[in-house]
Amino acid sequence: MDNKNNKNKNKNQKNNKQGWAIILFTTLVTLLLVLGLYQFMPGSNPKEITYDQFLKMVDERKVEKVKIYSDKIEITPKKKDGSKDTELMFPSMAPKYYTGVMKDDTLSERLYKAKVKYTHEIPDSGGEMFWNIMLTLVLPTLLLFGVFSFFMRKMSKGGGMMGIGKSNAKMYVEKQTGVTFKDVAGQDEAKESLQEVVDFLHNPGKYTSIGAKLPKGALLVGPPGTGKTLLAKAVAGEAKVPFFSLSGSAFVEMYVGVGASRVRDLFKQAQAMAPCIIFIDEIDAIGKSRDNAMGSNDEREQTLNQLLAEMDGFDTDKGLLLLAATNRPEILDPALLRPGRFDRRIIVDAPDLKGRVDVLKVHAKDVKMDETVDLEAIALATSGAVGSDLANMINEAAINAVKNGRQVVSQADLFEAVEVVLVGKEKKDRIMNAEERKIVSYHEVGHALVSALQKDAEPVQKITIVPRTMGALGYVMQTPEEEKFLNTKKELEAMLVGMLAGRAAEEIVFDTVTTGASNDIEKATKIARAMITQYGMSEKFGLIGLESIQHKYLDGRPVMNCGEETAAEIDREVMQMLKDAYEEAKRLLSENREALDKIAAFLIEKETITGKEFMKIFHEVQGNEEEPQKPRIGMKVEEQEQLEHSKEANVEELETTEE
């Protein structure tokens, strides 16, 4: 052991000597280069001229100033009009001359007449020469020596120049993040998978006794805002082990090899502190699939190669776990995703109804709310919302309550917050003229009325013609009675009819159309195309996948998987489907024109009406004065009448049986 220590000590001393030798050599070379460049600079070496040439220059007024020394006369000529920019900016670089000293009593008078500035050197004892040498030679040498020694010291520590190759991961130990699994709601399956990992770190013997091994890595995948980073912080709070957190972009540099150096440094620190957890957010910044196509990045690929090598190199028995998060798993390199590197893929998707209720409860625990608040109703109205959306809604509701001078949040505040997040704030300063208000009113009532007339449509919650900041001049809020994960063909067809009903109402009432249906047409076209190309709901094309979805967890953009002729046929099929839906919407509205006019007139007067007010007018027009116990918003009028007749028949039959 002593021999080994002595060898290491001698090796370190040898390395130190080599380092100091490099520093000294680099400093001397740099200093010689600077002095050499100084020698070749214009004006650094004055040119000798004869005394009579000097006098001629004075008489011709070509001399700017003269300095008379004991052994020479230094001459600075006047600048010419065509002087170089460098001479004008740096006067010391202008050319100079010198000549010998002659016994000439008329020199002072000549210089005075030529208006030349001249001075005599004052003899010095040597102090000025000493300081000149110190400032021009010794001090720059010391500065260069210090700078190079600082750089070498940094590089010898493995951090690279200026620490450029050193990992800059934030380290959280035990509960410093302040987040635990109790703070994460709506992701029970993801929490369960991560709790197993945390338990493994706490009680490894329970798993190793049966032969189980700690997974090397877990990849958190899901849309933005679902809580991937929050889950990782909760792992840090629960694990009570060192937790390294950094972003994938922290490895990316313009210098090739720096990212790989940072990966090595990160794993070196982690292995020294094992058991521990490493979390890399947005790993797609360095984990993109390697290829030879245009746009490939050598620095990123080297960083990825180093990451793969490090994941293969560490031993799971030490308790080292790698967590990563991304919302683009389809672009990651296959070598990164194989078992043995990322053994688990944990889906962190948008929460379901129960999950949204739990998320709302977590974010509402510190917010004062009154007895009218029903979080389940808010969860029903926010289908598809992620955790960040729901947190924003709770915060907006609290702000709205304070703005209205209340101390607690009500259900109205929460619904207003839902509208603010989904469609923006009300634009009270935008005043529409009477004609536009009438058009928008009929447009929105057309949507709502067709929804009420169709069996497979969602109930109407609210109708408004107040403009919103996200561009809507009015809208209809529909809330499902229960959350659904599948849609039937009839439900999708009902959606198409409802979306095109606004345009149909405009054409029926005003015998013209406006630009207000652009968003409705866009949504209807998207649904109709998906029915044909993805869901196999077209009789013409049958069960063939004509589109595939890219970036499922981001924009979900569809990409065609067919030829040009088939694409043209798809377009014709979509047009026909939308045309049929539009004709159905016009038929329904034409048959119920009285209800359309009455509800539109009421909406123009009130600007905003609730679903109950809408259904009350609708039933009055239909002749049903008594509103049913459960609003049959999804039934046609004929079906409602049939249901009532069947009830009466059942009652009569029951009475006959009793007799």
C-alpha positions in Angstrom: 0.0 0.0 0.0 2.9 2.4 0.9 4.6 1.7 -2.4 1.3 2.4 -4.3 0.9 5.7 -2.4 4.5 6.7 -3.1 4.0 5.9 -6.8 0.9 8.1 -6.9 2.8 10.9 -5.1 5.7 10.7 -7.5 3.2 10.7 -10.4 1.4 13.8 -9.1 4.8 15.6 -8.5 5.8 14.7 -12.1 2.5 16.0 -13.5 2.8 19.2 -11.4 6.4 19.8 -12.8 5.1 19.2 -16.3 2.3 21.6 -15.7 4.6 24.4 -14.5 6.9 23.8 -17.4 4.0 24.2 -19.8 2.9 27.4 -18.0 6.5 28.9 -18.1 7.0 28.0 -21.8 3.6 29.4 -22.8 4.2 32.6 -20.9 7.7 33.1 -22.5 6.4 32.4 -26.0 3.5 34.8 -25.6 5.8 37.5 -24.2 8.3 37.1 -27.1 5.5 37.3 -29.6 4.2 40.5 -28.0 7.6 42.1 -27.9 8.3 41.0 -31.5 5.0 42.5 -32.7 5.9 45.7 -30.8 9.2 45.9 -32.6 7.4 45.7 -36.0 4.7 48.2 -35.1 4.9 51.5 -37.1 6.5 54.2 -35.0 8.2 51.8 -32.6 11.6 52.2 -34.5 12.3 55.9 -35.5 14.1 56.5 -38.8 17.4 58.4 -38.8 17.7 61.5 -41.0 20.5 64.1 -41.4 20.5 67.4 -39.5 20.0 69.4 -42.7 17.0 67.3 -43.6 15.6 68.1 -40.2 16.1 71.8 -40.7 14.5 71.6 -44.1 11.4 69.9 -42.6 11.2 72.6 -40.0 11.4 75.4 -42.6 8.7 73.7 -44.7 6.5 73.4 -41.6 6.3 69.6 -41.8 7.2 69.1 -38.1 4.6 68.7 -35.4 6.9 68.5 -32.3 10.5 68.0 -31.3 12.0 66.5 -28.2 15.7 67.2 -27.6 17.7 64.6 -25.7 21.3 64.8 -24.7 22.4 62.6 -27.6 19.6 62.9 -30.2 16.7 64.9 -31.4 13.4 63.0 -31.8 11.1 64.5 -34.5 7.4 63.9 -34.9 6.2 65.0 -38.4 2.8 66.5 -39.0 -0.1 64.1 -40.0 -0.9 64.2 -43.7 -4.5 64.4 -44.9 -4.3 60.8 -46.2 -3.2 59.4 -42.9 -4.2 55.8 -42.1 -7.1 55.2 -39.7 -4.8 53.4 -37.3 -2.5 56.5 -37.2 -5.4 58.8 -36.3 -6.7 56.4 -33.7 -3.2 55.6 -32.2 -0.8 58.5 -32.5 2.0 56.4 -31.0 1.9 54.3 -34.2 2.6 57.3 -36.5 6.1 57.3 -38.1 8.9 59.2 -36.3 12.4 60.4 -37.1 15.6 61.2 -35.2 18.9 63.0 -35.8 22.1 63.8 -33.9 22.5 66.9 -31.7 24.5 69.8 -33.2 25.7 73.0 -31.7 23.2 75.3 -33.2 22.2 78.5 -31.4 19.5 79.4 -34.0 17.6 76.1 -33.6 15.2 77.5 -30.8 14.4 80.5 -32.9 13.7 78.4 -36.0 11.4 76.1 -34.1 9.5 79.0 -32.6 9.0 80.7 -36.0 7.8 77.4 -37.5 5.4 77.0 -34.5 6.9 73.6 -33.6 6.3 72.3 -30.0 9.7 71.4 -28.6 10.9 70.2 -25.2 14.2 69.3 -23.6 14.8 66.0 -21.7 15.3 66.5 -18.0 18.1 64.3 -16.7 16.9 61.4 -14.4 18.7 59.5 -11.8 17.3 56.1 -13.1 14.0 55.9 -11.2 12.0 56.6 -14.3 13.8 53.9 -16.2 13.2 51.4 -13.4 9.4 52.0 -13.5 9.3 51.9 -17.2 10.9 48.4 -17.1 8.5 47.3 -14.4 5.4 48.5 -16.2 6.3 47.4 -19.7 8.1 44.1 -19.1 7.9 42.7 -15.5 4.2 43.4 -14.8 2.8 41.9 -18.1 5.0 38.8 -17.6 3.5 38.3 -14.1 0.0 38.8 -15.4 0.5 36.3 -18.2 2.0 33.8 -15.8 -1.0 34.2 -13.4 -3.6 33.8 -16.2 -2.0 30.7 -17.7 -1.5 29.1 -14.3 -5.2 29.7 -13.5 -6.3 28.0 -16.7 -4.0 25.1 -16.2 -5.2 24.6 -12.7 -8.8 24.6 -13.9 -8.0 22.1 -16.7 -6.1 19.8 -14.3 -9.3 19.4 -12.2 -11.1 17.8 -15.1 -13.5 20.7 -15.6 -12.0 22.0 -18.8 -11.1 25.6 -19.5 -13.3 28.0 -17.4 -15.2 24.9 -16.1 -16.8 24.5 -19.5 -16.8 20.7 -19.3 -17.9 20.5 -15.7 -21.4 19.3 -14.9 -23.7 22.1 -13.6 -26.4 19.8 -12.1 -28.5 21.1 -9.2 -28.3 18.7 -6.3 -31.2 18.3 -3.9 -30.7 16.2 -0.8 -33.5 14.5 1.1 -36.6 16.9 1.3 -35.2 20.1 0.1 -37.5 20.2 -2.9 -40.5 20.5 -0.6 -42.5 18.1 -2.8 -43.7 14.6 -2.0 -46.1 12.1 -3.6 -48.9 13.7 -1.6 -48.5 16.8 -3.7 -49.0 14.9 -7.0 -52.5 13.9 -7.9 -54.2 12.4 -10.9 -51.2 10.2 -11.8 -51.7 7.1 -9.6 -50.1 4.6 -12.0 -47.0 6.7 -12.5 -46.7 7.3 -8.7 -47.0 3.6 -8.1 -44.2 2.8 -10.5 -41.9 5.4 -9.0 -42.8 4.4 -5.4 -41.5 0.9 -6.2 -38.2 2.5 -7.2 -38.0 4.7 -4.1 -38.8 1.6 -1.9 -36.0 -0.3 -3.6 -33.5 2.5 -2.7 -34.7 2.4 0.9 -35.0 -1.4 1.3 -32.8 -3.0 -1.3 -32.6 -6.3 0.6 -36.4 -6.9 0.2 -35.9 -7.1 -3.6 -32.4 -8.5 -3.9 -33.3 -11.5 -1.7 -35.6 -12.7 -4.4 -33.2 -11.8 -7.2 -34.8 -8.5 -8.4 -32.5 -5.7 -9.7 -33.0 -2.0 -9.5 -34.1 -0.6 -12.9 -31.3 1.5 -14.5 -33.6 4.1 -15.8 -37.2 5.3 -16.0 -38.5 7.5 -18.8 -41.4 9.8 -18.0 -43.5 10.5 -21.1 -46.5 12.7 -21.6 -47.9 16.0 -22.9 -46.6 19.3 -21.5 -48.0 20.3 -18.1 -49.0 16.9 -16.9 -46.5 16.9 -14.0 -43.4 15.0 -15.2 -40.9 17.4 -13.5 -43.2 17.5 -10.4 -43.1 13.7 -10.2 -39.3 13.8 -10.3 -39.2 16.3 -7.5 -41.6 14.2 -5.5 -39.2 11.3 -6.0 -36.4 13.5 -4.5 -38.7 14.3 -1.6 -39.5 10.7 -0.9 -36.2 9.0 -1.7 -34.1 10.9 1.0 -31.0 10.3 -1.2 -28.9 12.8 -3.2 -30.9 13.9 -6.2 -29.2 15.5 -9.3 -31.5 17.6 -11.5 -30.6 19.2 -14.8 -32.0 19.9 -18.3 -30.9 18.1 -21.4 -29.9 21.4 -22.9 -27.3 21.8 -20.2 -25.1 19.3 -22.0 -25.3 21.1 -25.4 -22.4 23.4 -26.2 -20.8 24.7 -29.4 -17.5 23.0 -28.6 -17.3 19.3 -29.6 -16.6 17.1 -26.7 -17.8 19.4 -23.9 -21.2 17.7 -23.5 -19.5 14.3 -23.2 -17.2 15.7 -20.6 -20.1 17.0 -18.6 -21.8 13.6 -18.8 -18.6 11.9 -17.4 -18.4 14.5 -14.7 -22.0 14.0 -13.7 -21.8 10.3 -13.4 -18.5 10.5 -11.6 -20.2 12.7 -8.9 -23.2 10.5 -8.8 -21.3 7.3 -8.3 -19.3 8.9 -5.5 -22.6 9.7 -3.7 -24.5 6.5 -4.5 -27.2 5.6 -3.8 -28.7 8.6 -5.6 -31.0 9.6 -8.5 -30.1 11.6 -11.6 -33.0 13.5 -13.3 -32.6 14.8 -16.9 -35.5 17.0 -18.0 -36.2 17.3 -21.8 -33.8 14.5 -22.7 -34.7 14.8 -26.3 -32.3 17.8 -26.5 -29.4 15.2 -26.5 -31.2 11.9 -27.1 -32.4 12.5 -30.7 -32.0 9.5 -33.1 -28.5 9.4 -34.7 -28.4 9.5 -38.5 -26.3 10.8 -41.3 -28.9 13.1 -42.7 -28.5 16.9 -43.1 -28.5 18.7 -39.8 -26.7 16.0 -37.7 -24.8 17.4 -34.8 -21.4 15.9 -33.9 -21.4 17.5 -30.4 -24.9 16.1 -29.6 -24.1 12.7 -31.0 -20.9 12.4 -28.9 -22.8 13.5 -25.8 -25.4 10.8 -26.5 -22.7 8.1 -27.1 -21.1 9.1 -23.8 -24.5 8.9 -22.0 -25.1 5.4 -23.4 -21.6 4.2 -22.4 -22.1 5.6 -18.8 -25.5 3.9 -18.5 -23.9 0.6 -19.5 -21.0 1.2 -17.2 -22.5 1.8 -13.7 -23.6 -1.0 -11.5 -27.2 -1.0 -10.2 -26.2 -2.6 -6.9 -24.8 0.8 -5.9 -28.3 2.3 -6.1 -27.8 4.7 -9.0 -31.0 5.5 -10.9 -31.5 7.7 -14.0 -34.9 9.5 -14.5 -35.6 11.4 -17.7 -38.6 13.3 -19.0 -39.7 14.0 -22.6 -42.9 14.8 -24.6 -41.3 13.5 -27.9 -40.4 9.8 -27.3 -40.8 9.0 -31.0 -37.6 11.0 -31.9 -35.4 9.4 -29.2 -32.6 7.0 -30.3 -33.6 3.3 -30.1 -30.4 2.5 -28.3 -31.4 4.8 -25.5 -34.8 3.2 -25.1 -33.8 -0.5 -25.0 -34.1 -2.5 -21.8 -31.0 -2.3 -19.7 -30.9 1.5 -20.1 -34.4 2.9 -19.7 -36.1 -0.2 -18.4 -39.4 1.5 -17.6 -41.5 3.9 -19.7 -43.9 5.7 -17.4 -46.8 7.4 -19.1 -47.8 10.7 -17.5 -51.0 11.5 -19.5 -53.8 14.0 -19.1 -55.8 13.0 -16.0 -59.3 11.4 -16.2 -62.3 12.7 -14.3 -61.3 11.3 -11.0 -57.8 12.5 -11.5 -58.9 16.0 -12.4 -61.0 16.2 -9.2 -58.0 15.1 -7.2 -55.8 17.7 -8.9 -58.3 20.4 -8.2 -58.4 19.4 -4.5 -54.6 19.5 -4.3 -54.5 23.0 -5.7 -57.6 24.2 -3.8 -56.4 23.1 -0.4 -54.9 26.5 0.4 -57.7 28.5 -1.3 -60.8 29.6 0.7 -64.0 28.4 -0.9 -67.7 28.6 0.0 -70.3 25.8 0.2 -71.4 26.3 -3.5 -68.2 25.0 -4.9 -68.5 21.6 -6.7 -65.2 20.5 -8.0 -66.7 17.5 -9.8 -68.7 19.9 -12.0 -65.6 21.8 -12.8 -63.7 18.6 -13.6 -66.6 17.6 -16.0 -66.3 20.9 -17.8 -62.6 20.6 -18.3 -62.2 17.4 -20.2 -58.7 17.1 -21.6 -57.2 19.6 -19.2 -53.8 18.8 -17.7 -52.5 19.6 -14.2 -51.0 23.0 -15.1 -54.3 24.1 -16.7 -56.3 23.2 -13.6 -53.8 24.9 -11.3 -54.2 28.0 -13.5 -58.0 27.8 -13.2 -57.9 27.7 -9.4 -55.6 30.7 -9.3 -57.7 32.7 -11.8 -60.8 31.9 -9.7 -59.1 33.2 -6.6 -58.0 36.4 -8.4 -61.6 36.9 -9.7 -63.0 36.6 -6.2 -60.6 39.3 -4.9 -61.4 41.5 -7.9 -65.1 41.3 -7.0 -64.5 42.1 -3.4 -65.2 38.6 -1.9 -63.2 36.8 0.7 -64.0 33.3 -0.6 -64.2 31.6 -4.0 -67.6 30.6 -5.4 -68.7 28.2 -8.1 -69.3 31.1 -10.4 -65.7 32.2 -10.0 -64.5 28.8 -10.9 -66.7 28.6 -14.1 -65.5 32.1 -15.0 -61.9 30.9 -14.6 -62.6 27.9 -16.8 -63.8 30.3 -19.5 -60.8 32.6 -19.1 -58.4 29.7 -19.5 -60.3 28.2 -22.5 -61.5 31.3 -24.5 -59.9 34.3 -22.8 -61.3 37.2 -20.8 -64.3 39.2 -21.8 -63.6 42.2 -24.0 -66.0 44.7 -22.6 -64.6 47.6 -24.6 -65.5 45.9 -27.9 -68.9 47.1 -28.9 -70.6 45.4 -31.8 -73.3 47.2 -33.8 -76.9 45.9 -33.7 -76.6 44.0 -37.0 -73.5 42.1 -35.8 -75.0 41.3 -32.4 -78.0 39.8 -34.2 -75.9 37.7 -36.5 -73.7 36.4 -33.6 -76.8 35.7 -31.5 -78.4 33.6 -34.2 -75.1 31.9 -34.9 -74.6 30.8 -31.3 -78.3 29.8 -30.8 -78.0 27.7 -33.9 -75.2 25.7 -32.3 -77.2 25.3 -29.0 -80.6 24.5 -30.6 -79.2 21.8 -32.8 -77.4 20.3 -29.8 -80.7 20.2 -28.0 -82.5 18.6 -30.9 -80.0 15.8 -31.3 -79.9 12.7 -29.1 -76.1 12.2 -29.2 -75.1 15.8 -28.4 -73.8 17.2 -25.1 -76.1 19.4 -22.9 -75.8 23.2 -23.1 -74.3 24.9 -20.1 -74.1 28.5 -21.2 -74.6 30.8 -24.3 -73.0 34.2 -24.6 -72.4 36.8 -27.3 -69.8 38.7 -25.2 -66.5 38.9 -27.2 -63.4 37.2 -25.7 -59.7 38.0 -25.9 -58.9 34.9 -27.8 -60.9 36.0 -30.8 -64.3 34.5 -30.2 -67.3 36.9 -30.7 -69.5 34.5 -28.8 -69.6 30.8 -27.8 -71.7 27.9 -26.5 -70.4 26.0 -23.5 -71.4 22.4 -23.4 -70.8 20.1 -20.4 -71.0 16.3 -20.7 -73.1 14.5 -18.1 -70.3 11.9 -17.7 -66.8 11.5 -19.0 -66.4 9.3 -22.0 -63.3 7.7 -23.5 -64.9 6.5 -26.8 -67.1 8.2 -29.4 -69.6 6.4 -31.6 -70.0 7.2 -35.2 -73.4 8.8 -34.4 -71.9 11.0 -31.8 -69.2 12.2 -34.2 -71.9 12.9 -36.9 -73.9 14.8 -34.3 -70.8 16.9 -33.5 -70.4 17.7 -37.2 -74.0 18.9 -37.5 -73.7 21.0 -34.3 -70.5 22.6 -35.5 -72.0 23.6 -38.8 -75.3 24.8 -37.3 -74.0 28.3 -36.7 -73.3 28.8 -40.4 -76.7 27.2 -41.2 -78.5 29.6 -38.9 -76.9 32.6 -40.6 -78.0 31.4 -44.1 -81.6 30.6 -43.0 -82.2 33.9 -41.2 -80.1 36.4 -43.2 -79.9 34.6 -46.5 -76.1 35.2 -46.5 -73.0 33.9 -44.6 -70.2 35.6 -42.6 -66.6 34.9 -41.6 -67.6 33.9 -38.1 -67.8 30.2 -38.9 -64.1 29.7 -39.8 -63.1 28.0 -36.6 -66.3 25.8 -36.7 -65.4 24.7 -40.3 -61.8 24.0 -39.3 -62.9 21.7 -36.4 -65.5 20.0 -38.4 -63.1 19.3 -41.2 -60.6 17.8 -38.8 -63.2 15.4 -37.3 -64.6 14.4 -40.7 -61.1 13.7 -42.0 -60.2 11.6 -38.9 -63.4 9.6 -39.3 -62.3 8.6 -42.8 -58.5 8.2 -42.5 -58.1 7.1 -38.9 -61.3 5.6 -37.5 -62.4 3.5 -40.5 -65.9 5.1 -40.5 -66.1 5.6 -44.3 -68.1 3.1 -46.4 -66.0 4.0 -49.4 -62.5 3.4 -47.9 -63.4 0.9 -45.2 -60.9 -0.3 -42.5 -57.7 1.2 -43.9 -55.3 3.6 -42.0 -54.7 6.5 -44.3 -53.1 8.8 -41.7 -50.7 8.4 -38.8 -50.2 10.8 -35.9 -46.9 12.4 -35.3 -45.9 14.1 -32.0 -48.7 12.4 -30.1 -48.0 14.3 -26.9 -47.6 17.7 -28.6 -49.7 18.9 -31.5 -50.8 15.4 -32.7 -50.3 16.4 -36.3 -51.7 13.8 -38.8 -49.5 12.7 -41.7 -50.9 11.1 -44.9 -49.9 7.6 -45.7 -51.4 7.3 -49.2 -50.9 8.4 -52.8 -52.1 11.6 -54.5 -55.1 10.0 -56.1 -56.3 8.5 -52.8 -55.8 11.9 -51.1 -58.0 13.5 -53.7 -60.7 10.9 -53.1 -60.4 11.6 -49.3 -61.0 15.3 -49.9 -64.1 14.5 -51.9 -65.4 12.2 -49.2 -64.8 14.8 -46.5 -66.6 17.4 -48.6 -69.6 15.1 -49.0 -69.7 14.3 -45.3 -69.6 18.0 -44.3 -72.3 18.8 -47.0 -74.6 16.2 -45.5 -74.1 17.5 -42.0 -74.7 21.1 -43.1 -78.0 20.1 -44.8 -79.1 18.2 -41.7 -78.3 21.3 -39.6 -80.4 23.5 -41.9 -83.3 21.0 -41.8 -83.4 21.0 -38.0 -83.2 24.8 -37.7 -85.9 25.3 -40.4 -88.3 23.0 -38.6 -87.7 24.8 -35.3 -87.5 28.4 -36.6 -89.9 29.7 -33.9 -87.6 28.5 -31.1 -84.6 29.9 -33.0 -86.1 33.4 -33.2 -87.3 33.5 -29.5 -84.1 32.2 -28.0 -82.0 34.6 -30.2 -84.1 37.6 -29.2 -83.7 36.7 -25.5 -79.9 36.3 -26.0 -79.7 39.7 -27.7 -81.4 41.3 -24.7 -79.4 39.4 -22.0 -76.1 38.9 -23.8 -75.5 35.8 -21.7 -78.0 33.0 -20.8 -77.6 29.8 -18.8 -78.5 26.3 -20.1 -81.6 26.3 -17.8 -82.9 29.5 -19.3 -82.3 28.2 -22.8 -84.1 24.9 -22.1 -87.0 26.8 -20.5 -87.7 28.8 -23.7 -87.1 25.7 -25.8 -89.7 23.7 -23.9 -92.2 26.6 -23.9 -92.0 26.8 -27.7 -92.4 23.0 -28.0 -95.5 23.1 -25.8 -93.9 21.4 -22.7 -94.7 23.9 -19.9 -93.4 21.5 -17.2 -89.7 20.9 -17.4 -88.8 17.2 -16.8 -86.9 16.1 -13.7 -83.8 15.4 -15.8 -83.4 17.6 -18.8 -83.5 15.5 -21.9 -81.1 17.7 -23.7 -80.0 15.0 -26.0 -83.4 13.9 -27.3 -85.4 15.0 -30.3 -88.9 16.4 -29.8 -90.6 13.4 -31.3 -88.7 11.0 -29.1 -89.6 13.0 -26.0 -93.3 12.9 -26.9 -93.1 9.1 -27.5 -91.5 8.7 -24.1 -94.3 10.7 -22.4 -97.0 8.6 -24.2 -95.3 5.4 -23.2 -95.3 6.6 -19.6 -99.0 7.4 -19.7 -99.7 4.0 -21.2 -97.8 2.2 -18.5 -99.7 4.1 -15.8 -103.1 3.2 -17.4 -102.0 -0.5 -17.6 -100.9 -0.4 -14.0 -104.3 1.0 -12.8 -106.1 -1.7 -14.8 -104.0 -4.4 -13.2 -104.7 -3.1 -9.7 -108.5 -3.1 -10.4 
